[in-house]
Structures are given as C-alpha cells and as structure tokens.
Amino acid sequence: MKRTILPLGLLCVATGWVTVAPAWSQCEPAWWPVGAGMGGQMPWVIGLTVFDDGSGPALYAGGPFTAAGGVSANRIARWDGASWSALGDGVNAQVIALTGFDDGSGPALYAAGTFRTAGGVSANRIARWDGASWSALGSGMDGFFVAALTVFDDGSGAALYAGGFFTAAGGVSANNVAKWDGTSWAALGDGVGGCVGALTVFDDGAGPGLYAGGRFLTAGGRSANRVARWDGAAWTPLGSGIDRPFVNALTSLDDGSGPALYAGGAFSTAGGFDAHNIARWDGESWSALGDGENGPNSDVIALKAFDDGSGQDLYLGGRFTAAGGVTVNRIARWDGADWSALGSGMDNRVFGLTSFDDGSGSFLYAGGQFSTAGGASAFGIARWGRHCAKGDLNCDGAFNGGDIDPFFLALGDPAAYAIAFPNCDILNGDMNADGRLDGADIDPFFLCLGGGVCP
C-alpha cells in the first residue's frame, strides 16, 4: 500500500514535544514473517496443518528443514504464534503431509513422508505424535513415500486415510492408498494404479466421498484419469478426468455458484475442456476457472479456501508466475471471477497452504522453497493477512521488548520507520486507540508491555 508521508514537525520527545504522525487507515492484507523461519541445508516447508495437543491450537510445519526459528527441529516443528519448538527428536527424513486425528485414544498429530524413524522409533513413512512422544502405525508403508493424509468417515466411523507411492500398508496389500482405523491398516478395494499426491473429502450432492488425485490412470481397476472418488465401497471416475501428467492438490469451496471440488496440478485439459493447471468439478462436469487457456502458467502445488476479511476465496500456490494474464509470483487468489496477486508473492515455489489464528487474527500460511515473501525475508514460511496487533512494531507476531526501539523510531521518524519496516502498520503503536501515534501512546505502551491493561 502506498503511503503519503505528510510534512511533520520533528520535535524532541525528551522535552515533552512529540512528532504527530498522520492517521492513515491501515490493516491492508500483507505478508508477514513467521519468526525467523526455517534453517538447514534445505530450509523448505512442504506440509502444514493446525492441531491442538491439549495446550492450545498451534501450527505444525513439515519438510526437509533441520531448524525452525533457530531451534533444532528435525523436519517437523510447532509454531504457537510467538516461537518455534521441536517435536522431540523429530524424524530422520522429510515430512510431506500432516493432519490431526483421534483414533479413539485421544487426538494426535500424524506425519507422513519419506522417513524411516520418528523419535528414534522405527516408523516407516508415517508416525503419530501425541504431544509428548512418537509412535508407529503398525509396520507402516513399504514403497517410496506417503504424500497425502486426510480423515474420512465412510459410514463405519472416522478413519485416517493415507495416499502415496506404496504397495502395502501394515503388511496388507494396498495400492497407493490405505485406511488406518487406529488399530490396523486396510486397502481401499484394488486401490489406484499410480502415485496419489492429494486426498480430500467432498460432498457432490450424493453424500461425502473421499477424492484422490495424482499420477494414475485407473482406480479400482476402472479407467480414472488422475482423479477418482471412493464412497467406502467402490471407486468411480470424475467424467473423463484430467490429462497428463498429474494432479497435485484437491480442495472444496463454494464460490457462490454452489459447492465444488477444485483440482490443481500440471495439466491442460479437464473433462476434455481447456483448463490449464486448475479445474472445477461440480459433481457432474468439469469447467475452467475463467479462460481455461489462460490459467496459471505452470504447476499448481497447493490449494486452500481462505477468508482474508473480504470473503472466502480460493488461494493457489505453486511454481507459476502468472494467472489470467496477471503477474502472480507463485501464489494467487481466485474470487470466482478474477485472478489477483498477493503482494509481490514469493521468489520460489510454494508447496503448502493452510490457515491459522494465533490469537491476533486468521492468517493464510504458505510454506515452500522461497526465501522472500512480499520482498521481505521469509525462509520457507510466511503468512498473509491483515495484521493490526497493538504494540507489535517490528511485526514478528509478538509484543515484547523487541518492539521498544521500533516504537520510538515510529514515534520520532515515521518515514524512517516505513523504510525499516515496510510491511508493518505504524498504527500498531496507537496504544490509546485515538487513531494516531503520538506521545500520548508512550505510557499505554509501557503499561501493556509490563503486563497491565492492553487495548
């Protein structure tokens, strides 16, 4: 957002005279850091989810990283809104997918990927974290990896479903997709004939179904091009499906025209119609988002429905740099009619998207291979949304002693503050809520910082 700096009388705070800052209206959506981000040789985030281990909801991130916020964290970490922490000893190889599930013994976080151990315990490509320790899910999976997790109730009770590239789960033959009921693994019929990269639940009007997307041509022995539906008993295709090579992501959203399933990946047609890398299934037929030939110009890897305060829309992450003729660097928004950018986007691929409210409002979190978001440093993870937290003048997501110097910079030289903290809202320092930052905010600032009454 462009800001006009008005002529200011720069007077010495020490004498009791203060700079009067312009009272602009802020809280525009923008990118914000998530602590110091990730570290290691590959400081990337692939999987994201929100889970409550009993101490309150938190954001969990998985990938190939080995540190988070400067803390050692082997491929999985927890963000509570203020700091990162490890989950025990973590896992020994990358985490790709995360979700929460209660198998009857209490809620737990489930992680999947390419790893063989979790917390030092043998756990083949999938493991369970109960908030204190790791455990295996039977003998886990053979094959190469688990890339997708979701929870679905096929009528016999909620269960955890896993998709990837494997031929057995818990010693049971299961082609690339399997079900965990808390005790044992089971196949979904004959499974699918290739890698599963995405799983989601959607009701097309005939009842909830489990939808799988990936790089396959058959499901349950039937032709099903890269996307199929499991109803608890049998697989069915979605029309003629999607052309080569693959579907990476699935999600559902009602954009005002009715609930629909959205599929993202690397393809050029869906149901025989032009639909470059993103398509919509309404339960009967496929359609493009806008001009199908002018969709995202490269792979879509992640999808998420999110409301940034202006209504719920579809957000896409991936490798693309344009959508609908609009420059959108690796992340974009579809409002049901038009494409738009999220600031200047990222400098490299986005792999995962989720939403989380740390107490300061709901944000869209993006994980990936990037090192900047909105032009600012963000190693592997960043958040998008309206940030108006009182007192947080360095925009690190917390109000603490690190905000004192930025507060006085904003108070004494708003222009210098805007340069030093280009994505921050100067009115975060408006502690007495009179619409401006001035000397009257000093006492409320320190009162709040010291544990007193906060606005």
N, C-alpha and C positions, 0 to 999 in steps of 0.2 A: 504494500500500500504506500503510495507516495504521500509524504508529509511535508507540509509547508511550515518552515520554521519562521515565526514572526520575529521582528526586532524585539530584543529583550534588554531590560536594564540589568546588567550583570553586577550585582552588589554583594558585598561580603556578608556571608551568613553569620560570621563571628560577631558582627556589630549589631545583629538583630534584624538587618535588612536582608531580604531574600530575593532570589530570582522568581519571577512569576512566569510559569510555563503555560503555553497555550493549552486549552482544554479540548483537544481533539477527541473524536469518538473513535475508539479502537475496537479490539476484540475481533478483528478480521481473522478468518482461518489462516494459519501459517504453519510452517514446520518448526518443531522444537526438538532439542536433543533429549536422549534418554540416558541420563547420567553421562559417563564418559564412553559409553558404547562398549564394543567388544574388542578383544585382543587375541593375539596368537598369529601363526603363520597365515591362517585363513579366517580373519575376523568377520565371518559372514553369519547371518541368521537365516535359517530355512523355514523352520516351523514355529508357529506362535499359537498360544491359547491362553485362556483365563481359567483359573482354578482356585478354589478355596480349600486349603489344607486344614482348616479349623482356626487359623489365626487371621482370617480375612481374605477376601479375593486378592489375587496377585496375578501378574503377567508372567508367563513362562516362555522362554525362548530356547530353541534348539538349533544346532548347526554343527560346523566343524571347529568353532572357536575353542580356545582354551582359557580365556579370561573374560570377565564381564565387570566393567567399572573398576578395573584394576585388581579385582579379586580373582584368584584362581578358580576356574569353573570349567570342568571338563565336558564341553559340548552341550551343556544344559544349565540354565540359570534362572533365578527368580528375581523379578523387579516388583517392589512393593509400593512404588510411587516415589520413593526417596533414595533407595540404594539397591544394589545388586547383591545377591548371595548365591552360594553354590548349593547343590543338592547332593550332600555327602561327597563322595569321590567321583560323582558323575559316571560317564560311560566311556568306553575305550575307542569309539569311532563315532562318526557323525550321526546326529539326530535329525530326522527328516519330518516326522509327524508327531503331534501331541494332542491329547484330549483328556478330559475328565470323565470318570465312570465309576458308578457304585455297583459292585458285583454282589452286594448283599452283606459284605463285611465292612462297609463304610466307603465313603468317597476316596478316590485315589487318582493320581495323575499317571497316565500311560504314555510312554515314549517309545517311538519306533524309528528304525533307520538301518544302518549297516553294522552296528556294534555287535560284539560277542559277549561282553561283560558289562554289568552295571553295579557300581559299588563293590567291585571285586567279586561279585557273584556271577556265575555263568547265566547268561540271558541272551539267547540267540535272536537278535534283531528286534526284540520287543521286551519291555520291562515295566514294572509297576513301582511307583513311589508313593508311600503312604504318609509322607510328611516327615518321616524320620529315617526310613531305610528303604533299600531297593529289594525287589524280589522278582523271580522269573514267572512267566506264564507257561507252565509246563516246560516242555523242551523247546518252545519257541518255533521258529521257522527255519527251514533249510533254504537253499537258493541264494539269492543275492541281497535282497533288501525288502523292507516294508516301507511304503511311501505314503500311505493314507490310513487314517483312523476315523471312525465315527461311531455313534451309538444309535441303534435302531431297534424298535420293537416290532417283530413280525407277527405278533399275536400271542406268542408264547412267553413274553417277558422281554424286558430290555436286555440287550447284549452288546458287546463290543465287536465291531467288525474291522478287519484289517485287510488292506489290499497292497499288492506289491508285485514282486517277481520271485515266486517260490512255487514249489510243487507239493509241499507238505507242511502241516502245522500241528505241533504236538504229536508227530508221528503218524498223523492221519493224512491220507492223500487229499490235497486241496489245491486246485489250480489257481494260484494268484489272488485268491480271496478266501477268507475264512472267518468263522464266528467263535468268539470266546464268551462262555456263559458264566465265568467265574470259577469254573472247575475244570472244564475241558474244551478242546477245540473241535469244531465240526466244519465240514465242507458245505458250500452252497451249491448243491447239485453237482454238475460237472465243471463248475467254475467258469472262467473265461480263458480264451486262447491266447493270452499275451499279458503284458505288464499292465497292472492297474495303478494309475497315478493319482486318482481322485475318487472320493466317496462322499455322498451327501444324502440326506433324506428329503423327499419332496412328495407332496400330495397333488396329483394331477386331476383330482376330482373323483378318482376311483378308490381313494384311500392312500395312506402313506406307503411309499415304496423306497427301497434302497437303490440309489443310482450310482453306477460305476462308470468311470471314464478312464481312458488310457490308450495303449497301443495294441489293440486286439481287434480281431475280425469276427470272432464267434463268442457266444455266451450260452452256456447250457447246450452246446452242440448246434445251436442255430446261428445263422448269419446275424451279426450285430456289429456294425462298423463303428468301433471306438467308443461307443456309449450304449449302456443297457440298463434295464430295470429288473430288480429282484423283488418279488412280492412275498417272499417267505417260502414259496414252493417251486417257483419256476422263473426262468429268465425270459424277458421279451425285449426285442429291439425297439428303438425310437425311430420309426419310419425307416428310411434308407441310411440313417446315421450320418456320420461325418467322414469326409475324405482324409487322405493321408496328410501328415504322418501320425498325429496324436492329439489327445485331449489331456490337458494338464490340470484343469480346475473346474469345479462344479459348485454352484450355489443357487439359492432360490430367492426371488424378490417379486413383489407386486409393485410395478411402476405406475399403477393407476389404471392399467388395462386388464388387470387380473393376474393371479399368481402364475409364475413361470419359472422354468429351470433355465439357468444360463450356463453355457459351456464355453470355456476358453482354452486355447491351445495354439497349435501351429497347423492351420488348415485353410482351405479356400472355399469350400462349399459345405453346406449342411442341408440334408434333405434334397440335394440336387440344386439348391439355390446359392448364389454368391453370398458368402458370409466369411469375410477374411478374419480368421483368428478368434472370433467371438460370435455366438449364435444363441437364439432363444427358442425354447421348446415349450409350447403351451398345453401339452398333453395330447395334441393331435397332429401338429405340424411344426416344422422349423421355420424361422424367419431371421433376417439380419437385423442388426442394430443400426438404423439409418441406412446409408448407402453401403450395401454389403461389400462392394469392391473397394470402399474407402474406409475400412475399419482399421484397427491397429496394424501398423506396418511390419510387425514382427511378432514373435511369440508372446502370448498371454500365459502367465505362470500362476497368478493368484487372483481370486475374486472375493469380494466382500460387500454385503449390503451395510450401509452406514449412514447415519444422520448427523451432519456437521452443524445442525441448527437451522438449516434451510430446507429440510425434508430428507427422507431416506432415498438414497440413490445407489447405483452400482459403481463400485470402485474396482479398477483393474490394475494389476502390477505385472511387470514382465521385462522383456528386452526391447520393446517397441519405443520409438521416439516420436511418433505422430499417430493421430487417430482423427478421422473425419476431416483431414486437412489442417488440424490444429497441432501445433508443436506441444507434445506432452512427453517429457523425458521419463519414460519407464513407469509412469503411474498416471492414471487418468480417471475422470468421472463421467458417467453416462446418466443423465437425468430423465431418460425416457424419450428425449427428443434431440439432444445435442451433446457433443463432446466438449469437455473443458479440462484445462490443466490444473494441477495442484502446485501453484507457485512455479518455480523453475525445475521442479522434480528432482530426480536423482542422477548421479554421474555414472551409475552402473545398474545392473539388474536388480529387480525386486522379486523375491521368492515367496514371501508370505505376508498376509494381511489379517488383522483382527482388530476388535475394538475393546477398549478397557477404560474404566472410570476409576482413577486412583484417589478420588475424593475431591479433585479440582475440576471435574467435568469429564465428559466422554471424549476420547480421542481415537482416531484411527492410527493404529501402529503398523508400520511397514518394516519388514526385515529383508535383508538381501546382501548383495555383494558390494554395495555402494560405500563410499567414504564421505560423501556430502549429500545433504538434503536441503533444498531451498538455498543452495550456495554456501551453507554453513557446515562445519564438521559434524559428521554423524556416522560413526564407524559401525556399519552393519545394521543399525536400527534407528528409527526416528518416529516421531508422532505428529499427526496433522490434526488441527482443530483450533477452536477459539480458546485462548489462554488469557485469563484475566485475574490470576491469583494475586491477591493483595500481598505486598511485601516482597514478592519474588522478582527482584530487579535484574538478576542475572539469568533468569529463565532456565534454571536447571530442574524445575519441578518441585523445589522445596524452598521454604522461607527460613533462613538461618543466618549465621554470622557472615557467610559469603556474600550476602546482599547489602552489607553496610556500605562498602566503598561504591558499588554501583548506585546506591540510593543517593549518596552525596554528589556523585557525578551527574546524575539526572537532575538533581536539585540545582546545582550550580552551573551546569553547561549542557542543556538538553541536546544541542547539536552534536557535541562530542559523545554523549550517551547513545544517540541514534546511530552513530558510526561504530561505536564499540559493541553495541548490542542491537544489530539491525533487525532481528526478529522479535524483539521484546516490546512490550507495551509499557510506555512510560507511566501510564496511569495505574500500573500495578503499585506504584508508590503513593497513590492517593488514599492515604490511610484514614482520613476523616470523611471520605466519600462526598466531597463538595465539588467534584468534577474537575479538579486541578491539583497539580503537585506544587506545593509551596511550603514555607516554613511551618505552617500550622500542622503539617503532617509529621514533623520530627518527633514530638512526644508520643503520638499514637503508634508510630513505627517502633520505637524502643519499648513501649508498653507491651505491644503484641509480641515482639521478639523475646521479651523477658518472661513470657507466659501469662500475660494479662489478657484483657479483653481485646479481641481482634474483630475487625469489620467483617 
